[in-house]
Amino acid sequence: MSTVQMNAEIALIDDKVKMEALIPGKAPLIMDYVPPLGRGEGYTPLELLMVSLGTCYGTTLKFLLAGQLKKDIRDLSVRVEADRATEHPTKFDAIRLIMNVDSPDLTMEELTAAAALAEEKYCPVWAMIKGNAEVKTELTITNRKAA
């Protein structure tokens, strides 16, 4: 299997734990922790993990549904809910992805099949998390009339 090199530079930018991440060609990203460790002026690493998983899953499904199956996807949203351990390491024990797809021509069978492909093969963030936290999905389809 071949690999692609990726990199990020992360630097401390205050007297607590506020950090800035720089990825070539991208806007800076600020991370921080809540008081007293930090000042709460940025995203926490676990918040970014939730966003990464939800975005990866959502974009993978959008590609599979619209690109591969040629479905009319009018809107797509993902809500990520997670249960965090209270003792160190305070990792996620369970994550729920609540996905809604607005489409006039998508069936639940098609959405379920695409979700399985995303989970088993195409979503790299899911692959990184699998086996480390329980991840469950809730899939719904709406069909709002086009404006």
C-alpha positions as a Markdown table, in Angstrom:
| # | Residue | x | y | z |
|---|---|---|---|---|
| 1 | Met | 0.0 | 0.0 | 0.0 |
| 2 | Ser | 1.4 | 3.4 | -0.9 |
| 3 | Thr | 1.2 | 6.4 | 1.4 |
| 4 | Val | 0.9 | 10.2 | 1.1 |
| 5 | Gln | 2.9 | 12.5 | 3.3 |
| 6 | Met | 0.8 | 15.0 | 5.3 |
| 7 | Asn | 2.0 | 17.5 | 7.9 |
| 8 | Ala | 0.8 | 20.1 | 10.4 |
| 9 | Glu | 2.8 | 22.5 | 12.5 |
| 10 | Ile | 1.4 | 23.1 | 16.0 |
| 11 | Ala | 2.8 | 25.8 | 18.3 |
| 12 | Leu | 1.9 | 27.2 | 21.7 |
| 13 | Ile | 0.7 | 30.8 | 21.4 |
| 14 | Asp | -0.1 | 31.9 | 25.0 |
| 15 | Asp | 1.1 | 31.3 | 28.6 |
| 16 | Lys | -1.5 | 28.5 | 29.1 |
| 17 | Val | -2.2 | 25.8 | 26.5 |
| 18 | Lys | -3.7 | 27.7 | 23.6 |
| 19 | Met | -2.2 | 26.4 | 20.4 |
| 20 | Glu | -2.3 | 27.2 | 16.7 |
| 21 | Ala | -2.1 | 24.6 | 14.0 |
| 22 | Leu | -0.8 | 25.5 | 10.6 |
| 23 | Ile | -1.3 | 23.3 | 7.6 |
| 24 | Pro | 0.2 | 24.4 | 4.3 |
| 25 | Gly | -2.2 | 26.4 | 2.2 |
| 26 | Lys | -5.0 | 26.4 | 4.9 |
| 27 | Ala | -6.3 | 29.0 | 7.4 |
| 28 | Pro | -4.8 | 28.7 | 10.9 |
| 29 | Leu | -6.8 | 26.6 | 13.5 |
| 30 | Ile | -6.9 | 27.6 | 17.2 |
| 31 | Met | -7.1 | 25.0 | 19.9 |
| 32 | Asp | -7.5 | 25.5 | 23.6 |
| 33 | Tyr | -8.9 | 23.9 | 26.7 |
| 34 | Val | -11.5 | 25.1 | 29.1 |
| 35 | Pro | -10.4 | 26.9 | 32.3 |
| 36 | Pro | -8.4 | 26.4 | 34.5 |
| 37 | Leu | -6.0 | 24.6 | 32.1 |
| 38 | Gly | -6.8 | 27.0 | 29.2 |
| 39 | Arg | -9.0 | 30.0 | 28.5 |
| 40 | Gly | -11.6 | 28.2 | 26.3 |
| 41 | Glu | -10.6 | 30.3 | 23.2 |
| 42 | Gly | -10.4 | 27.5 | 20.7 |
| 43 | Tyr | -11.6 | 24.0 | 19.9 |
| 44 | Thr | -10.6 | 21.1 | 22.1 |
| 45 | Pro | -8.9 | 18.1 | 20.4 |
| 46 | Leu | -12.0 | 16.0 | 21.1 |
| 47 | Glu | -14.3 | 18.6 | 19.5 |
| 48 | Leu | -12.1 | 18.5 | 16.4 |
| 49 | Leu | -12.3 | 14.7 | 16.4 |
| 50 | Met | -16.1 | 14.9 | 16.4 |
| 51 | Val | -16.0 | 17.4 | 13.6 |
| 52 | Ser | -13.5 | 15.3 | 11.6 |
| 53 | Leu | -15.6 | 12.1 | 12.0 |
| 54 | Gly | -18.9 | 13.8 | 11.1 |
| 55 | Thr | -17.4 | 15.7 | 8.1 |
| 56 | Cys | -15.6 | 12.6 | 6.8 |
| 57 | Tyr | -18.7 | 10.5 | 7.1 |
| 58 | Gly | -20.9 | 13.2 | 5.6 |
| 59 | Thr | -18.7 | 13.9 | 2.6 |
| 60 | Thr | -18.2 | 10.2 | 1.9 |
| 61 | Leu | -21.9 | 9.6 | 1.9 |
| 62 | Lys | -22.5 | 12.7 | -0.3 |
| 63 | Phe | -19.9 | 11.4 | -2.8 |
| 64 | Leu | -21.4 | 7.9 | -2.8 |
| 65 | Leu | -25.0 | 9.0 | -3.1 |
| 66 | Ala | -24.6 | 11.9 | -5.6 |
| 67 | Gly | -21.5 | 10.8 | -7.4 |
| 68 | Gln | -21.9 | 7.1 | -7.6 |
| 69 | Leu | -25.6 | 6.5 | -7.4 |
| 70 | Lys | -26.5 | 9.8 | -9.1 |
| 71 | Lys | -29.1 | 10.7 | -6.5 |
| 72 | Asp | -30.5 | 14.2 | -6.1 |
| 73 | Ile | -29.1 | 15.3 | -2.7 |
| 74 | Arg | -30.6 | 18.6 | -1.8 |
| 75 | Asp | -29.2 | 18.8 | 1.7 |
| 76 | Leu | -27.2 | 16.7 | 4.1 |
| 77 | Ser | -26.5 | 17.2 | 7.8 |
| 78 | Val | -24.7 | 15.2 | 10.4 |
| 79 | Arg | -25.0 | 15.7 | 14.2 |
| 80 | Val | -22.3 | 14.1 | 16.3 |
| 81 | Glu | -23.0 | 13.2 | 19.9 |
| 82 | Ala | -20.3 | 11.6 | 22.1 |
| 83 | Asp | -20.0 | 10.1 | 25.6 |
| 84 | Arg | -16.7 | 11.1 | 27.1 |
| 85 | Ala | -15.1 | 9.2 | 30.0 |
| 86 | Thr | -14.8 | 11.1 | 33.2 |
| 87 | Glu | -11.5 | 9.4 | 34.2 |
| 88 | His | -8.2 | 9.7 | 32.4 |
| 89 | Pro | -7.8 | 9.2 | 29.6 |
| 90 | Thr | -11.0 | 11.1 | 29.1 |
| 91 | Lys | -11.6 | 9.6 | 25.7 |
| 92 | Phe | -14.9 | 9.0 | 23.9 |
| 93 | Asp | -16.5 | 5.7 | 24.8 |
| 94 | Ala | -19.4 | 6.0 | 22.4 |
| 95 | Ile | -20.1 | 8.2 | 19.4 |
| 96 | Arg | -23.5 | 8.7 | 17.6 |
| 97 | Leu | -23.7 | 10.0 | 14.1 |
| 98 | Ile | -27.2 | 11.3 | 13.3 |
| 99 | Met | -27.4 | 11.7 | 9.6 |
| 100 | Asn | -30.2 | 13.3 | 7.6 |
| 101 | Val | -30.3 | 13.4 | 3.9 |
| 102 | Asp | -32.8 | 15.5 | 2.0 |
| 103 | Ser | -33.5 | 13.7 | -1.4 |
| 104 | Pro | -36.6 | 13.1 | -3.5 |
| 105 | Asp | -35.2 | 9.9 | -5.0 |
| 106 | Leu | -33.1 | 8.2 | -2.3 |
| 107 | Thr | -34.4 | 5.0 | -0.7 |
| 108 | Met | -33.5 | 3.9 | 2.8 |
| 109 | Glu | -32.0 | 0.7 | 1.3 |
| 110 | Glu | -29.6 | 2.9 | -0.8 |
| 111 | Leu | -28.7 | 5.1 | 2.1 |
| 112 | Thr | -28.0 | 2.1 | 4.4 |
| 113 | Ala | -25.8 | 0.4 | 1.7 |
| 114 | Ala | -23.9 | 3.7 | 1.2 |
| 115 | Ala | -23.4 | 4.1 | 4.9 |
| 116 | Ala | -22.1 | 0.6 | 5.2 |
| 117 | Leu | -19.5 | 1.3 | 2.4 |
| 118 | Ala | -18.5 | 4.5 | 4.2 |
| 119 | Glu | -18.0 | 2.7 | 7.5 |
| 120 | Glu | -16.2 | -0.4 | 6.1 |
| 121 | Lys | -14.1 | 1.1 | 3.3 |
| 122 | Tyr | -14.1 | 4.8 | 2.5 |
| 123 | Cys | -14.1 | 7.0 | 5.6 |
| 124 | Pro | -10.6 | 7.2 | 6.9 |
| 125 | Val | -11.5 | 8.9 | 10.2 |
| 126 | Trp | -14.0 | 6.0 | 10.9 |
| 127 | Ala | -11.2 | 3.5 | 10.2 |
| 128 | Met | -9.0 | 5.3 | 12.8 |
| 129 | Ile | -11.7 | 5.3 | 15.4 |
| 130 | Lys | -13.1 | 1.8 | 14.8 |
| 131 | Gly | -12.2 | -0.5 | 17.6 |
| 132 | Asn | -11.4 | 2.4 | 20.0 |
| 133 | Ala | -14.9 | 3.7 | 20.5 |
| 134 | Glu | -18.4 | 2.4 | 19.9 |
| 135 | Val | -19.8 | 4.3 | 16.9 |
| 136 | Lys | -23.5 | 4.0 | 16.0 |
| 137 | Thr | -25.4 | 5.7 | 13.2 |
| 138 | Glu | -29.0 | 6.9 | 12.9 |
| 139 | Leu | -30.0 | 7.5 | 9.3 |
| 140 | Thr | -33.1 | 9.5 | 8.1 |
| 141 | Ile | -34.3 | 10.7 | 4.7 |
| 142 | Thr | -36.5 | 13.8 | 4.2 |
| 143 | Asn | -38.0 | 15.0 | 1.0 |
| 144 | Arg | -38.7 | 18.7 | 1.2 |
| 145 | Lys | -40.0 | 20.2 | -2.0 |
| 146 | Ala | -37.4 | 22.2 | -4.0 |
| 147 | Ala | -37.9 | 25.9 | -3.7 |
